[in-house]
């Protein structure tokens, strides 16, 4: 999904973030129904539609406890909780 500028503070746990470029926005939205209808989980979706595309250009990283992630305005992104997490988000 995409939204306005946000600041994400992770108090506890870890999260895997994926930022897609503008050309990949349609990929996320076009596969969204596939995810819901087939009940495909995030890991399988990620491996099938993102990792398998050698032409994909994306940013992928792990957010750990006490890390802050700034999500720019209108950047399509996805987040997976790697472990139980507690965080705070400030939408600007």
N, C-alpha and C positions, 0 to 999 in steps of 0.2 A: 504494500500500500504506500501511499504518499500523502503528505500533509504539509502544514507550515513548519517553520523552523522550530526545532525542539532540542532541549538539553536533557540528556539521560544520565543520571547518576546511579550506579549500581552499588548498593550498600553491602550486599552479600550474594555470593554465587558467581556464576559465569554465564555468558551469553555469546552465541555465534551470530554475527551480523553479516548481512549481504546487502551491498549497495549495487543496484543495477544502473547501467547507463541509459540514456534517453531512448536509444533504439530498442532496448530490452523491455521497456515498460509494457509493450503489447504482449510480450512473452508471459509476463507475470499474470496479466489480466486474462489472456486467452487460455491459460492453463488453470486458472482459478476454478472454473466449473469442472474441469477434469478432476481436480483434487477433491472437490466436494462430492461429485457423483460416484467416483470410484473408491472413495475413502482412502486414497493414496496418502501416506504420511509425508511429513515434511522432508525427511531424509531421502526417501525414494524419489520425491518430486525434484529435489535439489540435484540428486545424482543423474536423473533422467534428462532434465531440461536445462540445467545450468552446467554442471561439470562435464557432461558428455559433449557439449558444443565447444569444439576447440577454438572457435572464433569468438567466443564470449569474452567480453571485457567487463570485468566487475571488480569490486573491492570486497574482500572477505577478511574478517578479523575476529578475534576473541576479545570480549570485554570482561575484565576481571573485577573483583571487589575493589571499590574505591576509584574505579576508572570512570571518566566522564566521556560520553559520546555526544557530539553535536551533529544532529541530522539537518542538513541544509533544506531550505524550502523546496518542496516538490521533487525530492529525490525518492525514487521508488526503492523500498528496502524491505527486508524480511529479517526476523529475529527468531532464534531458537534458544530456549533456555537449556543449557547444557546440564545444569544442576539447579536444584531449588534456588530461587533468586528473590531478592527483595530490592526494589529500586524506586526511584522517584523520577518523574518526568515533568519538565516545565515546558509547556507549549507557549510559544511566543507569537 
